[in-house]
């Protein structure tokens, strides 16, 4: 699939504490840093729905698949080191190609720096450049920071799965959210 001009966009900025941040399209050689950064988040098992981290080889293949299928996959570099990612997987079927599923995470040492807000802006800009109508995501009710970020960005709640997960013996809901790029009923 041909890459759009936006798919090569690099966004640089300073975080709240002045740290240089760069959001850029993923490269195959990022696989080992992605795996390393993801490990601590997956090990905590709190806000990410994965059992184990991919191997470097598996991540390399995943990156190839994402690029080959025209999905968005960016990394967040903090001081030149990958400390987070964001992805949008477009619908596989023609009838769902107008939608995208958003996933993101930031290593704990990259959180609280304003990076999430910039990732969200980059993602929405990418979706718009790709002509998406709707961007979907899920977030746990216990993840207040992410929930507020998505609401401020313009996402609406489409549904709630009550008591969908357990964290430290406490039930939490999984909230389904969506961002619409056009008014309901409009066709591109």
Z-matrix of the N, CA and C atoms (Angstrom, degrees):
N
C 1 1.451
C 2 1.523 1 109.06
N 3 1.308 2 116.54 1 138.06
C 4 1.452 3 120.60 2 179.33
C 5 1.518 4 111.22 3 -71.03
N 6 1.323 5 114.95 4 137.92
C 7 1.465 6 119.92 5 178.36
C 8 1.525 7 109.02 6 -82.07
N 9 1.305 8 115.44 7 140.13
C 10 1.458 9 119.22 8 174.54
C 11 1.517 10 108.28 9 -76.68
N 12 1.320 11 115.51 10 163.78
C 13 1.451 12 119.80 11 178.27
C 14 1.536 13 110.22 12 -59.88
N 15 1.329 14 117.26 13 -37.26
C 16 1.460 15 120.70 14 -178.79
C 17 1.521 16 111.54 15 -64.69
N 18 1.346 17 117.60 16 -30.15
C 19 1.466 18 120.00 17 -175.63
C 20 1.525 19 112.38 18 -63.33
N 21 1.313 20 117.64 19 -11.99
C 22 1.465 21 121.53 20 177.64
C 23 1.531 22 112.32 21 -101.84
N 24 1.325 23 117.21 22 5.27
C 25 1.456 24 122.20 23 -175.13
C 26 1.528 25 112.04 24 -69.03
N 27 1.332 26 114.91 25 134.98
C 28 1.460 27 122.63 26 174.30
C 29 1.522 28 106.70 27 -115.82
N 30 1.323 29 116.21 28 132.48
C 31 1.469 30 121.18 29 -179.63
C 32 1.522 31 108.31 30 -119.36
N 33 1.318 32 117.22 31 120.45
C 34 1.465 33 121.31 32 178.04
C 35 1.523 34 109.37 33 -114.01
N 36 1.313 35 115.04 34 145.43
C 37 1.472 36 121.35 35 179.33
C 38 1.515 37 108.35 36 -162.06
N 39 1.321 38 115.80 37 172.40
C 40 1.461 39 121.27 38 174.68
C 41 1.514 40 107.99 39 -104.51
N 42 1.325 41 115.22 40 136.98
C 43 1.460 42 119.72 41 178.16
C 44 1.523 43 109.23 42 -72.09
N 45 1.330 44 115.05 43 175.77
C 46 1.470 45 120.46 44 -179.20
C 47 1.524 46 112.38 45 -55.15
N 48 1.351 47 116.73 46 -31.54
C 49 1.464 48 120.07 47 -179.30
C 50 1.533 49 112.97 48 -96.56
N 51 1.346 50 117.12 49 11.14
C 52 1.460 51 121.42 50 176.50
C 53 1.518 52 115.20 51 88.77
N 54 1.313 53 117.53 52 1.56
C 55 1.464 54 121.65 53 179.70
C 56 1.527 55 109.83 54 -70.38
N 57 1.333 56 117.95 55 134.98
C 58 1.466 57 119.50 56 177.13
C 59 1.538 58 111.01 57 -71.47
N 60 1.329 59 115.30 58 130.35
C 61 1.471 60 122.44 59 -178.33
C 62 1.521 61 107.79 60 -124.33
N 63 1.318 62 114.63 61 142.79
C 64 1.460 63 120.03 62 176.35
C 65 1.524 64 109.14 63 -135.20
N 66 1.332 65 116.25 64 124.65
C 67 1.457 66 122.82 65 172.49
C 68 1.521 67 106.01 66 -102.57
N 69 1.333 68 116.13 67 126.78
C 70 1.457 69 119.96 68 -177.20
C 71 1.516 70 110.04 69 -151.80
N 72 1.344 71 116.41 70 159.87
C 73 1.464 72 119.31 71 176.56
C 74 1.532 73 110.71 72 -60.02
N 75 1.311 74 115.24 73 143.61
C 76 1.457 75 121.69 74 179.81
C 77 1.532 76 110.60 75 -64.91
N 78 1.329 77 115.57 76 152.84
C 79 1.459 78 122.75 77 173.46
C 80 1.533 79 107.86 78 -126.67
N 81 1.300 80 116.90 79 154.60
C 82 1.463 81 122.07 80 -179.89
C 83 1.526 82 110.53 81 -53.50
N 84 1.320 83 116.80 82 -40.68
C 85 1.469 84 120.57 83 -177.25
C 86 1.535 85 113.27 84 -70.03
N 87 1.330 86 118.41 85 -5.63
C 88 1.469 87 121.83 86 175.93
C 89 1.531 88 111.96 87 -78.84
N 90 1.318 89 117.62 88 -12.33
C 91 1.465 90 121.75 89 -171.19
C 92 1.524 91 113.49 90 -52.01
N 93 1.304 92 118.52 91 -47.31
C 94 1.472 93 119.51 92 -176.31
C 95 1.529 94 111.68 93 -66.29
N 96 1.341 95 117.98 94 -38.98
C 97 1.470 96 119.87 95 177.89
C 98 1.523 97 111.20 96 -68.69
N 99 1.333 98 117.50 97 -36.05
C 100 1.466 99 120.93 98 177.67
C 101 1.526 100 109.61 99 -63.58
N 102 1.324 101 116.31 100 -47.30
C 103 1.469 102 121.35 101 -179.70
C 104 1.523 103 110.43 102 -60.09
N 105 1.318 104 116.54 103 -44.31
C 106 1.473 105 120.95 104 -179.11
C 107 1.532 106 111.19 105 -64.04
N 108 1.325 107 116.92 106 -45.55
C 109 1.469 108 120.62 107 -178.71
C 110 1.529 109 111.43 108 -68.33
N 111 1.328 110 117.06 109 -35.94
C 112 1.472 111 120.97 110 -178.48
C 113 1.515 112 112.39 111 -70.49
N 114 1.322 113 117.14 112 -27.67
C 115 1.468 114 120.74 113 -174.16
C 116 1.524 115 113.02 114 -55.91
N 117 1.320 116 117.68 115 -46.96
C 118 1.471 117 119.76 116 -177.03
C 119 1.525 118 111.66 117 -64.97
N 120 1.333 119 117.32 118 -35.38
C 121 1.464 120 120.82 119 -179.85
C 122 1.529 121 110.30 120 -70.48
N 123 1.316 122 115.82 121 -44.58
C 124 1.460 123 120.30 122 179.89
C 125 1.530 124 110.57 123 -65.27
N 126 1.339 125 116.53 124 -39.96
C 127 1.468 126 120.28 125 178.82
C 128 1.526 127 111.92 126 -61.06
N 129 1.341 128 117.42 127 -34.07
C 130 1.468 129 120.73 128 177.62
C 131 1.522 130 111.21 129 -69.27
N 132 1.335 131 116.16 130 -33.54
C 133 1.463 132 121.22 131 176.95
C 134 1.515 133 114.90 132 62.16
N 135 1.319 134 117.69 133 30.12
C 136 1.456 135 119.60 134 -175.78
C 137 1.531 136 113.21 135 -100.49
N 138 1.326 137 117.96 136 -53.42
C 139 1.462 138 119.34 137 -173.32
C 140 1.525 139 113.60 138 -117.33
N 141 1.306 140 117.63 139 12.24
C 142 1.458 141 120.20 140 -179.65
C 143 1.523 142 108.93 141 -130.12
N 144 1.306 143 116.10 142 135.72
C 145 1.459 144 120.60 143 -175.25
C 146 1.529 145 109.98 144 -96.85
N 147 1.305 146 115.39 145 69.58
C 148 1.457 147 122.53 146 177.02
C 149 1.512 148 108.52 147 -141.18
N 150 1.307 149 115.14 148 142.96
C 151 1.452 150 120.98 149 179.51
C 152 1.519 151 112.61 150 -85.03
N 153 1.333 152 114.93 151 -40.87
C 154 1.460 153 119.21 152 -179.65
C 155 1.522 154 109.32 153 -147.35
N 156 1.310 155 114.00 154 159.34
C 157 1.458 156 120.56 155 179.66
C 158 1.535 157 108.73 156 -75.96
N 159 1.329 158 116.26 157 148.38
C 160 1.463 159 120.40 158 174.90
C 161 1.528 160 109.54 159 -68.57
N 162 1.308 161 116.45 160 156.81
C 163 1.463 162 120.20 161 169.98
C 164 1.529 163 107.19 162 -73.91
N 165 1.309 164 117.09 163 166.01
C 166 1.460 165 120.67 164 178.83
C 167 1.526 166 109.67 165 -61.17
N 168 1.318 167 117.47 166 -42.00
C 169 1.468 168 121.59 167 178.88
C 170 1.520 169 111.04 168 -62.73
N 171 1.334 170 117.41 169 -42.74
C 172 1.469 171 121.02 170 177.53
C 173 1.525 172 111.17 171 -63.53
N 174 1.325 173 116.80 172 -40.92
C 175 1.465 174 120.68 173 179.01
C 176 1.528 175 110.46 174 -66.10
N 177 1.316 176 117.34 175 -39.98
C 178 1.470 177 120.46 176 177.27
C 179 1.530 178 110.45 177 -59.45
N 180 1.335 179 116.75 178 -43.67
C 181 1.459 180 120.28 179 179.29
C 182 1.526 181 110.85 180 -66.81
N 183 1.337 182 116.77 181 -39.27
C 184 1.464 183 121.27 182 177.50
C 185 1.534 184 109.96 183 -60.79
N 186 1.323 185 117.00 184 -43.94
C 187 1.468 186 121.58 185 178.44
C 188 1.526 187 109.78 186 -59.97
N 189 1.331 188 116.80 187 -46.61
C 190 1.474 189 120.32 188 178.55
C 191 1.527 190 110.89 189 -57.76
N 192 1.330 191 115.92 190 -46.21
C 193 1.466 192 120.67 191 -179.75
C 194 1.530 193 111.17 192 -61.64
N 195 1.327 194 117.19 193 -42.81
C 196 1.462 195 121.15 194 179.60
C 197 1.524 196 110.81 195 -61.52
N 198 1.316 197 116.81 196 -44.70
C 199 1.468 198 121.65 197 -179.64
C 200 1.527 199 109.80 198 -66.89
N 201 1.344 200 116.67 199 -47.96
C 202 1.469 201 121.45 200 -177.37
C 203 1.526 202 112.61 201 -61.53
N 204 1.337 203 117.58 202 -29.84
C 205 1.458 204 121.57 203 -177.10
C 206 1.527 205 114.03 204 -96.95
N 207 1.339 206 117.21 205 7.65
C 208 1.458 207 120.99 206 174.86
C 209 1.512 208 115.12 207 72.24
N 210 1.336 209 116.56 208 23.72
C 211 1.457 210 120.60 209 176.72
C 212 1.532 211 109.46 210 -85.07
N 213 1.311 212 116.76 211 163.42
C 214 1.461 213 120.90 212 174.46
C 215 1.526 214 108.36 213 -91.25
N 216 1.321 215 115.71 214 132.45
C 217 1.463 216 121.15 215 173.90
C 218 1.525 217 105.76 216 -146.41
N 219 1.327 218 115.70 217 110.30
C 220 1.460 219 120.15 218 179.68
C 221 1.521 220 109.59 219 -120.97
N 222 1.335 221 114.22 220 159.15
C 223 1.455 222 120.24 221 174.05
C 224 1.520 223 108.51 222 -115.28
N 225 1.320 224 115.33 223 153.80
C 226 1.462 225 122.38 224 172.44
C 227 1.521 226 106.43 225 -108.71
N 228 1.312 227 115.46 226 115.03
C 229 1.458 228 120.93 227 177.95
C 230 1.521 229 108.95 228 -97.17
N 231 1.313 230 115.47 229 129.75
C 232 1.458 231 122.44 230 175.00
C 233 1.520 232 105.79 231 -114.20
N 234 1.331 233 116.35 232 116.84
C 235 1.469 234 120.84 233 -174.77
C 236 1.525 235 111.44 234 52.61
N 237 1.344 236 116.88 235 38.75
C 238 1.451 237 121.56 236 175.94
C 239 1.516 238 116.10 237 81.68
N 240 1.348 239 117.63 238 3.43
C 241 1.469 240 121.68 239 -178.98
C 242 1.523 241 108.94 240 -117.00
N 243 1.327 242 116.73 241 135.08
C 244 1.463 243 121.24 242 179.96
C 245 1.527 244 109.27 243 -66.40
N 246 1.354 245 115.60 244 120.44
C 247 1.466 246 121.39 245 179.87
C 248 1.512 247 112.06 246 -126.93
N 249 1.335 248 117.36 247 7.92
C 250 1.452 249 120.30 248 177.84
C 251 1.514 250 110.84 249 -175.49
N 252 1.332 251 114.52 250 168.30
C 253 1.464 252 120.99 251 179.54
C 254 1.522 253 109.73 252 -142.83
N 255 1.308 254 115.10 253 164.77
C 256 1.471 255 122.21 254 168.64
C 257 1.515 256 106.17 255 -147.13
N 258 1.335 257 114.69 256 141.16
C 259 1.462 258 120.40 257 -179.83
C 260 1.513 259 109.92 258 -137.65
N 261 1.327 260 114.80 259 148.85
C 262 1.457 261 121.32 260 168.73
C 263 1.520 262 106.00 261 -128.84
N 264 1.314 263 115.52 262 118.06
C 265 1.454 264 121.67 263 175.63
C 266 1.516 265 107.90 264 -98.10
N 267 1.318 266 115.64 265 116.06
C 268 1.463 267 120.57 266 178.55
C 269 1.512 268 109.07 267 -72.66
N 270 1.333 269 115.89 268 153.46
C 271 1.458 270 120.44 269 176.52
C 272 1.524 271 110.49 270 -57.52
N 273 1.333 272 116.32 271 135.82
C 274 1.466 273 120.91 272 -178.15
C 275 1.522 274 112.62 273 -73.53
N 276 1.313 275 116.77 274 -37.26
C 277 1.464 276 121.09 275 -177.93
C 278 1.523 277 110.03 276 -83.82
N 279 1.338 278 116.76 277 147.84
C 280 1.466 279 119.98 278 178.35
C 281 1.524 280 111.27 279 -54.47
N 282 1.333 281 117.08 280 -38.14
C 283 1.458 282 120.18 281 -178.65
C 284 1.524 283 113.03 282 -68.03
N 285 1.352 284 117.33 283 -13.36
C 286 1.468 285 121.11 284 179.89
C 287 1.526 286 112.43 285 -120.70
N 288 1.313 287 117.70 286 7.93
C 289 1.471 288 121.22 287 -176.18
C 290 1.531 289 111.86 288 -64.91
N 291 1.326 290 117.63 289 -17.70
C 292 1.468 291 121.96 290 179.43
C 293 1.528 292 112.66 291 -80.27
N 294 1.329 293 116.90 292 -3.15
C 295 1.466 294 121.53 293 -178.36
C 296 1.520 295 110.82 294 -111.98
N 297 1.307 296 115.39 295 160.38
C 298 1.451 297 121.37 296 174.98
C 299 1.520 298 109.39 297 -140.04
N 300 1.329 299 115.73 298 150.57
C 301 1.456 300 122.53 299 176.15
C 302 1.519 301 107.48 300 -111.49
N 303 1.324 302 116.41 301 121.67
C 304 1.461 303 123.21 302 -175.43
C 305 1.517 304 110.95 303 -96.30
N 306 1.323 305 115.28 304 134.28
C 307 1.464 306 122.56 305 173.55
C 308 1.524 307 107.81 306 -137.03
N 309 1.314 308 116.26 307 141.91
C 310 1.461 309 120.48 308 178.84
C 311 1.518 310 110.01 309 -154.69
N 312 1.308 311 116.22 310 158.04
C 313 1.462 312 122.47 311 169.59
C 314 1.525 313 109.22 312 -158.27
N 315 1.311 314 115.28 313 153.51
C 316 1.461 315 122.90 314 175.11
C 317 1.523 316 108.66 315 -129.98
N 318 1.310 317 116.30 316 135.32
C 319 1.462 318 121.66 317 173.93
C 320 1.534 319 108.21 318 -57.71
N 321 1.322 320 117.38 319 147.95
C 322 1.466 321 119.88 320 -175.29
C 323 1.528 322 113.44 321 -56.83
N 324 1.337 323 119.04 322 -30.51
C 325 1.467 324 118.73 323 179.69
C 326 1.534 325 112.81 324 -77.82
N 327 1.340 326 117.08 325 -4.32
C 328 1.464 327 121.05 326 176.88
C 329 1.525 328 112.06 327 -106.35
N 330 1.315 329 116.80 328 -2.67
C 331 1.461 330 120.60 329 -178.07
C 332 1.525 331 110.93 330 -81.70
N 333 1.338 332 115.73 331 152.69
C 334 1.463 333 121.04 332 177.68
C 335 1.516 334 113.91 333 79.13
N 336 1.327 335 117.80 334 13.20
C 337 1.460 336 122.03 335 -177.49
C 338 1.532 337 113.17 336 -108.03
N 339 1.346 338 116.56 337 2.60
C 340 1.456 339 119.51 338 -178.22
C 341 1.522 340 113.41 339 86.27
N 342 1.320 341 117.52 340 8.48
C 343 1.460 342 121.92 341 -178.43
C 344 1.527 343 110.66 342 -70.38
N 345 1.321 344 117.48 343 -39.38
C 346 1.457 345 121.45 344 -179.03
C 347 1.517 346 112.24 345 -57.73
N 348 1.308 347 116.79 346 -41.19
C 349 1.473 348 121.58 347 179.22
C 350 1.529 349 110.48 348 -62.96
N 351 1.325 350 116.71 349 -41.16
C 352 1.464 351 120.86 350 179.30
C 353 1.536 352 111.19 351 -70.22
N 354 1.333 353 116.70 352 -37.60
C 355 1.471 354 120.50 353 175.40
C 356 1.525 355 109.61 354 -60.79
N 357 1.332 356 116.20 355 -42.83
C 358 1.454 357 120.21 356 -178.75
C 359 1.531 358 110.30 357 -62.89
N 360 1.326 359 117.15 358 -43.95
C 361 1.469 360 120.56 359 178.62
C 362 1.524 361 110.52 360 -62.52
N 363 1.311 362 117.82 361 -46.58
C 364 1.465 363 122.33 362 178.82
C 365 1.532 364 109.40 363 -57.68
N 366 1.324 365 116.34 364 -46.46
C 367 1.465 366 121.74 365 -177.46
C 368 1.518 367 111.48 366 -62.99
N 369 1.316 368 117.75 367 -47.14
C 370 1.461 369 120.60 368 179.82
C 371 1.522 370 111.10 369 -63.68
N 372 1.334 371 117.40 370 -38.39
C 373 1.460 372 120.86 371 176.50
C 374 1.531 373 110.59 372 -63.30
N 375 1.334 374 116.92 373 -42.86
C 376 1.470 375 121.00 374 178.60
C 377 1.526 376 109.97 375 -61.77
N 378 1.317 377 116.69 376 -47.62
C 379 1.466 378 120.96 377 -179.34
C 380 1.528 379 111.00 378 -58.33
N 381 1.318 380 116.09 379 -43.31
C 382 1.459 381 120.23 380 179.94
C 383 1.534 382 110.66 381 -64.92
N 384 1.333 383 116.47 382 -41.27
C 385 1.464 384 119.56 383 179.66
C 386 1.532 385 111.28 384 -66.13
N 387 1.321 386 116.90 385 -25.26
C 388 1.464 387 122.34 386 179.27
C 389 1.527 388 112.56 387 -90.55
N 390 1.326 389 116.31 388 -2.43
C 391 1.461 390 120.25 389 177.80
C 392 1.513 391 114.65 390 76.53
N 393 1.328 392 118.04 391 23.07
C 394 1.458 393 119.65 392 177.73
C 395 1.525 394 110.47 393 -68.99
N 396 1.302 395 115.78 394 148.65
C 397 1.458 396 122.55 395 177.19
C 398 1.525 397 110.92 396 -97.18
N 399 1.357 398 116.41 397 -32.69
C 400 1.457 399 120.86 398 -172.46
C 401 1.518 400 110.14 399 -145.23
N 402 1.335 401 116.01 400 135.92
C 403 1.459 402 122.64 401 173.98
C 404 1.522 403 107.97 402 -118.22
N 405 1.323 404 116.39 403 126.14
C 406 1.467 405 122.32 404 -176.60
C 407 1.528 406 110.49 405 -111.23
N 408 1.325 407 115.31 406 156.32
C 409 1.459 408 121.45 407 173.89
C 410 1.517 409 108.81 408 -159.19
N 411 1.318 410 115.36 409 165.99
C 412 1.457 411 120.23 410 169.63
C 413 1.526 412 107.51 411 -125.67
N 414 1.319 413 115.21 412 149.44
C 415 1.455 414 121.87 413 179.43
C 416 1.524 415 107.50 414 -146.16
N 417 1.318 416 116.15 415 143.79
C 418 1.468 417 119.60 416 178.16
C 419 1.525 418 110.26 417 -79.44
N 420 1.310 419 115.84 418 144.76
C 421 1.465 420 121.50 419 -177.62
C 422 1.524 421 112.10 420 -61.61
N 423 1.315 422 117.96 421 -20.49
C 424 1.464 423 121.85 422 179.76
C 425 1.526 424 112.92 423 -83.61
N 426 1.322 425 117.40 424 -7.96
C 427 1.460 426 121.56 425 -178.61
C 428 1.535 427 109.21 426 -94.78
N 429 1.326 428 115.11 427 72.37
C 430 1.469 429 121.98 428 -175.30
C 431 1.524 430 113.56 429 -56.70
N 432 1.318 431 117.13 430 -41.51
C 433 1.462 432 120.65 431 -176.68
C 434 1.524 433 110.40 432 -63.27
N 435 1.333 434 117.40 433 -47.95
C 436 1.464 435 121.00 434 -179.97
C 437 1.527 436 110.79 435 -65.41
N 438 1.320 437 116.51 436 -42.51
C 439 1.462 438 121.16 437 -179.73
C 440 1.534 439 110.81 438 -57.75
N 441 1.319 440 116.31 439 -45.94
C 442 1.469 441 120.75 440 178.91
C 443 1.524 442 111.70 441 -66.01
N 444 1.329 443 117.14 442 -39.09
C 445 1.463 444 120.86 443 177.74
C 446 1.526 445 110.29 444 -59.92
N 447 1.329 446 116.95 445 -47.39
C 448 1.469 447 120.89 446 -178.32
C 449 1.533 448 111.15 447 -65.68
N 450 1.315 449 117.09 448 -40.65
C 451 1.467 450 119.77 449 178.57
C 452 1.525 451 110.92 450 -63.93
N 453 1.344 452 117.03 451 -43.55
C 454 1.474 453 120.60 452 178.53
C 455 1.528 454 111.46 453 -63.18
N 456 1.332 455 116.86 454 -31.32
C 457 1.469 456 121.01 455 179.98
C 458 1.526 457 112.02 456 -75.62
N 459 1.347 458 116.89 457 -14.62
C 460 1.455 459 119.74 458 178.01
C 461 1.523 460 115.23 459 110.78
N 462 1.319 461 117.67 460 8.60
C 463 1.462 462 120.88 461 176.37
C 464 1.526 463 109.73 462 -73.22
N 465 1.317 464 115.62 463 147.13
C 466 1.460 465 121.04 464 175.59
C 467 1.523 466 108.87 465 -117.23
N 468 1.322 467 115.36 466 155.14
C 469 1.458 468 120.54 467 177.85
C 470 1.522 469 108.78 468 -81.76
N 471 1.337 470 115.77 469 125.66
C 472 1.466 471 121.30 470 178.01
C 473 1.523 472 111.67 471 -100.45
N 474 1.313 473 116.38 472 -24.16
C 475 1.458 474 118.50 473 -179.07
C 476 1.516 475 111.01 474 -174.94
N 477 1.325 476 114.99 475 163.26
C 478 1.454 477 121.42 476 179.91
C 479 1.519 478 108.31 477 -134.85
N 480 1.318 479 115.92 478 128.26
C 481 1.458 480 121.12 479 172.24
C 482 1.524 481 106.55 480 -99.00
N 483 1.311 482 115.51 481 105.87
C 484 1.458 483 122.25 482 -176.01
C 485 1.534 484 111.10 483 -66.73
N 486 1.338 485 115.72 484 139.64
C 487 1.472 486 123.00 485 175.05
C 488 1.528 487 112.21 486 49.77
N 489 1.309 488 117.02 487 41.74
C 490 1.460 489 122.42 488 -174.68
C 491 1.526 490 113.22 489 -76.31
N 492 1.341 491 116.97 490 -27.49
C 493 1.466 492 121.51 491 -179.02
C 494 1.526 493 109.80 492 -135.68
N 495 1.329 494 114.60 493 163.97
C 496 1.467 495 120.84 494 175.71
C 497 1.519 496 108.34 495 -124.40
N 498 1.329 497 115.81 496 125.87
C 499 1.458 498 123.06 497 174.31
C 500 1.525 499 107.51 498 -120.80
N 501 1.312 500 116.72 499 120.77
C 502 1.466 501 120.88 500 177.90
C 503 1.527 502 111.96 501 48.93
N 504 1.287 503 116.50 502 50.54
C 505 1.477 504 126.09 503 178.11
C 506 1.533 505 114.49 504 67.95
N 507 1.338 506 117.85 505 8.01
C 508 1.453 507 121.52 506 179.46
C 509 1.529 508 109.78 507 -112.39
N 510 1.331 509 116.69 508 134.49
C 511 1.458 510 120.76 509 175.99
C 512 1.524 511 110.13 510 -73.12
N 513 1.323 512 115.17 511 149.41
C 514 1.465 513 121.42 512 174.48
C 515 1.524 514 108.24 513 -140.72
N 516 1.329 515 115.39 514 152.30
C 517 1.461 516 121.28 515 179.19
C 518 1.526 517 110.02 516 -87.93
N 519 1.320 518 115.14 517 154.11
C 520 1.459 519 120.75 518 169.43
C 521 1.524 520 106.63 519 -107.36
N 522 1.318 521 115.62 520 122.83
C 523 1.453 522 121.97 521 -174.65
C 524 1.525 523 109.43 522 -103.65
N 525 1.325 524 115.40 523 127.83
C 526 1.467 525 122.51 524 177.37
C 527 1.522 526 107.68 525 -95.43
N 528 1.337 527 115.76 526 125.69
C 529 1.460 528 121.03 527 -177.66
C 530 1.523 529 109.77 528 -127.64
N 531 1.330 530 115.57 529 157.79
C 532 1.459 531 120.75 530 178.75
C 533 1.518 532 110.83 531 -146.57
N 534 1.317 533 114.37 532 150.95
C 535 1.457 534 123.43 533 174.12
C 536 1.523 535 105.98 534 -119.35
N 537 1.329 536 117.17 535 128.44
C 538 1.460 537 121.81 536 179.97
C 539 1.525 538 109.41 537 -106.70
N 540 1.328 539 116.48 538 129.38
C 541 1.456 540 121.72 539 -178.24
C 542 1.514 541 112.78 540 -88.09
N 543 1.310 542 117.03 541 -20.64
C 544 1.463 543 122.37 542 176.03
C 545 1.513 544 107.43 543 -128.96
N 546 1.316 545 115.65 544 162.13
C 547 1.457 546 119.33 545 177.10
C 548 1.518 547 110.04 546 -66.20
N 549 1.317 548 115.41 547 150.32
C 550 1.456 549 121.83 548 -179.87
C 551 1.532 550 111.48 549 -52.89
N 552 1.299 551 115.39 550 132.66
C 553 1.457 552 120.33 551 177.96
C 554 1.515 553 115.05 552 92.38
N 555 1.315 554 118.57 553 -16.08
C 556 1.459 555 120.58 554 179.07
C 557 1.522 556 110.00 555 -75.97
N 558 1.311 557 115.30 556 143.26
C 559 1.462 558 121.16 557 178.18
C 560 1.515 559 107.51 558 -117.70
N 561 1.302 560 116.33 559 137.09
C 562 1.483 561 121.41 560 178.67
C 563 1.492 562 111.07 561 -73.02
